[in-house]
Amino acid sequence: MSEAAVLRLVISLVFIVALILACAWIMRRSGWLRSGAATGLRVIGSHRLGARNYLAVIEVEDARLVVGVTANQISLLHTLPPADPATAGLSPSGVLAQEEPRPRFAAALGKALKGR
């Protein structure tokens, strides 16, 4: 093998490995890869309070937990009894009935473009 062929082979291998790592990073960041299914644990909803702080309602087997999440810790704020989705005021999309659902991105973009 000539030096040019070896160099081309090495560059190709480095490109393929970089492409695989980039795809894995994108899949992990987008949520397509799950590290493991936690049975009995479900995030019902969350509300961002700041750059790295938010409140979340988590359903764990027979209780709902209201937790505060910061960059350094997770704190239990309140424990709620389990709720039936029909009586909890949830819409079919899982959004609380009191909250007004946000418009979808495509609709918001179309509305913004029509305004220009």
C-alpha angles and dihedrals in degrees: 000000000000123000091251092055092049091048091049090049093050093047090049092051092048090049092050093048091048090049092051092049092048092051091049091049092049092048092049094048093047093050098245091123117062119193091215139333110257104210115216094018123105133161106227096186145327139205123206114229099178144334095306104006130087145152120237135187110214126188113215116181101289103002142053117226126203107209134180114219124199133166091268107033151007117230128195107231103173142351118224128192117252114277133211109235090227092059098032094079095245121150119222090265091059096250118135112255093233092059119080107231116243117245116258117261095246092052093047092048092049091049091049092049093048089053092058 
